[in-house]
Each structure stands twice: as C-alpha cells, then as structure tokens.
Amino acid sequence: MEVITEGVNNLNIAAAAATTDSANNKKNRIQVSNTKKPLFFYVNLAKRYMQQHNEVELSALGMAIATVVTIAEILKNNGLAVEKKIMTSTVDMREETGGRPVPKAKMSGDVDLIISVETLLMFQIDRICTVMRPPVGTLLCSIIEILLGKTEKFDELMAAAAAEEAAEAEEQN
C-alpha cells in the first residue's frame, strides 16, 4: 500500500512540474519575424530571456525560419547557448469553415520532424519554407521552434561583454 501511495505522490509531482514547464515556455518564447525587427534585436532579446529564464524558445513561420536558424547559430557560435530541442511542423493558414486566409496561423497536427540545427543547415531553407502539395482548400506553411539553453560559460561571457561595453563608454566620455 505504501508503494502505491508513493507512486501516486510522484505522479502528482511530475504533473505539477510539467505544468510549470509549460507555463515557463510561454514566458520565454520569442516569435521571430524577418520583416519587423533587425536580426540583432532578436539576438539581444534571446540573451536577455536566457538571463531571466535559463532558456529561450525561438519560433518562426515560413520565410522567417532562416532568421531563427541564424539567431540560434550566432548564440551557439559565441558560446552563449546550447541547442536543447528543434521541432518543425506544418500550420494551416486558412479558416476551417470559409477557406479564407487568416492573419494568424493555427497548428494543424503533430510535429513532423525533430532535427539538429546542423542537419537543418545542410538542407536548403527555402525548400522547408515552400508550400507542399496540400489538400484542396488549404494553405500550409512550415513552422520551426528551437529551444536553446544557457551554456556553463553564459554568465561569465555576459559579464565580460558588459565590462567591455562599460570600459568603451568610459573612454568615450
């Protein structure tokens, strides 16, 4: 009987942790556009989110996928981030009843593919972003989500960059 009670308690703890993780992912998610903000706006925002939440989720639709991959690679190459998970899926860009295009995409199904950034870069990004032959009356677009976590050196590198910026500002004054 004690074993069953302990197992039930462990399930409740795991469910609470999963709910907490789900809520945290919404707070640290950046939806990237390749037309609204410059690339380094998103790079700096991702750094700030990693400082606050220890990880950041970058998300994009269609042609902005290349921008998300670039942001992730910049953070990784500078030793600030490690790749935790990458997911791609397809979204339906039309209303279910009227068939008209909608401004916001809705998820339409499960994850199609989980891959690494290196594998993604080996393929041509534009092939991932093109509309595949969907059923009549639908318009599909690809979506990518990349979850990045802090490296062990993240805080040290950020402190060094802040000190360098302060020194440069002091020299200019």
N, C-alpha and C positions, 0 to 999 in steps of 0.2 A: 504493500500500500504506500509506503514512504517513497519508493522508487517512482510510482505513478505520479504522486504529488509533486515530486521534484521535477519530473519531466514536464508536467503541465506548467509549473512556475517558469521553467526555462523557455517554453514556447511563448509565454506571455512577455518575457524579457526580450526575446528575439523579435516578436511582433512590434513591440514598442520601439526597439532600435531601428527596425525597417521603416516605421512611420516617421521617426526623427530624421533618418537619412533622406527620405523622400521630401520632407519639408525643407531640409537644408539645401537640396539640389535646386530648388526653385529660387532660393535667395542668391545663389552663386552662379546663376545661368546668364550668359550673355548671348543675345540673339544678334548675329552679325549681318550687316548689310554691306554690299560693296559700293553703294552709292551715297549713303548718308553721312558717314564719318570717315576720316582718314585712317589708314592702317594702324598707325602707331597710337591712335586714340584707343583702339581695341587692345593693343599690346599693353599699354599702361593700365587700362581698366582691368585686364586679366591679372596683372601683377597685384593691383590693389585688392581684388577679390581673393587671390591666393593668400595675401597677408591676413585678411579677415577670416577666411573660411578654410584655409589649408588646401583647397582645391577649387577649380573653376570648370564649368561646363560651357563649352563654346558650341553654338548651334547656328546652322545656316541652311537656306534653301537655294536650290538651283545654282546660278552663276556665282553666288557668294561662297560656295563650297571651297573654291580655290583660296579665297581670303582667309577662311577659318584654318585651312591647312597651313597657310603661310604664317599666320599668327602662332599656331602651335609649334611650328618649326623654329621660329625666332626664339620663342621662350625655351625650347629644348636646347637649341644650339648655344644659347647664352648660359646654360647650366641652371636655369631657374625652375624648370618644370620636367616632370616625367609623365609619360603617357600611361593612363590607367585603363581607359576603355575608349573604343571608337565604334560607333554604330552608324549604319546607313539604313534608310528606309525610304518608302515612297509615300507621298501625300497626294490627296485628291484636291484639285484646285477648283472644283465646281460644286455648286449646291446639289444636294441629293435629289430634290424634287424638280426644280426648274431647269437645271442644267446650265445655269448662268455662271460665269466666273465669279469667284468671291475674293475679296481682298486678303483674307487670312486663310491659310491652308489648314486643313484638318488631317490628322493622322488617319491613314486608311490601311491598317494592317500591322503585322508584326515586323520585327527587324529582319531585313533581308540578308544582311551581311555584317559580320564583325571582322575588322581587319586592322592592321597596324598602319601608322602614317607612312612608313617606308613603302609598304605594299601599295597604298593609295597613290603615292607619288610615282610609282612605276607605271601606273595606268594613266591614260590621258584624262585629265579632269573633265574636259568638255564631253567626253563620252558618258561619264557618270551623270552629267547635268542634262543631257538631252532627254527629250520625251520619248519613252519607249512606246511601242505599239499598244496603246491601252484599249480597253473595250470601248465601243461606240458610246459617245455621250460623256466621256470622262477626259480629264486633262490631268496627267500625272507629272509630278516634279520630284526630284530627289532631295533628301534632307540628310544632313550629317550632324552628329553630335560627338564631340571629342571631350572626354573628361581628363583633365590634367591635374596632377598633384604637385605639391612643393618638393623640390629636391632637398637633401640634407644641408646643402650649402646655400639655400634660398635666402635665409635671414642674413647670413654673412655677406652675400653678394649685394643684397639690397642696402645694407648698412654702408658698405664700401661705396656704392653708387651715390648714396645720399651725402656722404662725406665729401666725395669728389665734387658734387654739384655745389655744396656749401663753400668749398675752397675756391671754385671758379667764380661764384657770386661775390665772395670777399675780395678777390683780385680785381674784379670789375669796379668795385666801389673804391 
